[in-house]
């Protein structure tokens, strides 16, 4: 052990010392061996690579078209073992007969990278039908076209006792939950970039007929790019895999930036994880209370339920409060959702609908962010049919998410103003007098064409005023003129 200690501290360690260290580690317990292997990896590399799935978010509009073989399950047969293929470095999560590990892959053929996340399903702890459904869903996700904003399984193995599903590991970054809890302030530009990534990932699933079923901040990872120049001198590199499932018990600030505003320059690429609940036809109650739509408490999940959960996250980031958590947990009283009666779930659904109808959209900061307010108000609508359909349809029609829609709105407003002024014989407003806010712009136009201001031509002014009102109502109705 003295030789091992000297080898770890030495800057000029050679191959023979590393071999001796590995032989000593093999004599220790599995837990100690994993700890020492993890420490040796950090010492050898000095820092973590940014990601094992380093696709650009700007290319996420079109799914990646990498050549893929048909999905299949690799059978591990004796004397081969799973520990001959992976070194289990850390247990990240455990519940309901499933464990999630951060691993170091010892063989090629999986993700092509050393570090990965491995989900383990124990056959003895799961019902056969449910486990078969889960593995079938993972195989379907493997066959699905790859997308930069979705972490999909890349390998499935099986032995006599377990199923093992390998995923790419997002190494440098944090979860959206940490951002909500840790950041004292943020910018609209940064939030818009994050939610564009979320909508791109959901659009990929919805366009292929899949519903995620459990969208929440803990299931949205933010992969950091170019973060090293933004960190303070002695800041530690963020460990994204630690912020996934430990929630508040494991939560801490991921790292320290040079200044309080430096973190706003951070480029964070969205990675949607935990697709265990993703399905083409979800059955039963699925999701996390507080992020579920009213109909999901009493029926199956739908793409409209995913949109409602995104609206809750947008409300959280904008208002720094959880709109439905207090109401939901006051009814649940600490009980799990699948352990309450149907009457209780109906009571929760009705309570959520009441909260939705009483949200005050005039509170800060909504008046200063009218486009974001309109999108959030649409996503949190109690009626699923009014949420916009699928994620791709919402993103295509929202002026906050889609710059082309905003440009089209400005063009439509300019044309309507020109026609109105020409018919009334008034000159169009100069460029310096135009206002950027649609609400203020609408008030000015309505004031200029009000019939009281045109006593000589009341009928024409009234007709133009009605046309202008109808045009803006159509704009608010997703440009359906």
Helices and strands as residue ranges (DSSP letters): H 2-9, H 15-26, H 30-45, G 57-59, E 73-75, G 82-84, E 86-95, E 98-105, E 115-122, G 123-125, H 128-143, E 153-158, E 162-168, E 173-175, H 176-182, H 188-207, G 217-219, E 220-225, G 228-230, G 240-243, H 247-250, G 262-265, E 267-272, G 275-277, G 294-297, H 303-319, H 325-332, G 337-339, H 342-357, G 366-368, H 370-379, G 384-386, H 391-397, H 403-424, G 431-433, H 438-448, G 451-453, G 455-457, H 458-476
